[in-house]
Amino acid sequence: MTALLFATIFLNSKRTMGAALAVMFLMFFIGSFWEYLPEAYQNIQYVSTWFCLNTLDLFGNGIFDDFLRDIFVLGGVNVVLIIASLLIFRRRDIPV
């Protein structure tokens, strides 16, 4: 959904793919390496969507304690991105 949002903003496939991949890698690194940051910066983990769904607990250990919460959070992020894309798209003048 991030790529959809960037596609409506940039209207250029190369910029869209670059921005979407940059955000994906940034989210991955924040979600994976937040614990190595100083204590004052560890709240940055909540910015990353990779932190929301811990696949190691799900598939590796079979722990489904926060699974429903994680699905709702990720679904909410997707809904917000889709709504933002639609709002931006309605205001765009599409070049021919």
FENMOTA-V12998 format. One record per pair of residues at least 24 apart in sequence whose ideal C-beta (glycine too) atoms are under 8 Angstrom apart, sorted by the first residue. I is the first residue (numbers start at 1). GAP is how many residues later the second one is. D is the distance in whole Angstrom. If there is no record, write none. Layout:
BEGIN
[[I;GAP;D] [I;GAP;D]]
END
This chain:
BEGIN
[[1;76;8] [1;77;5] [1;80;4] [1;81;6] [1;84;7] [2;79;6] [4;77;7] [4;78;7] [4;81;5] [5;76;5] [5;79;6] [5;80;5] [5;83;7] [7;78;8] [8;77;5] [8;80;5] [8;81;5] [8;84;7] [9;79;6] [11;81;7] [11;83;8] [11;84;7] [49;25;6] [49;28;6] [52;25;8]]
END
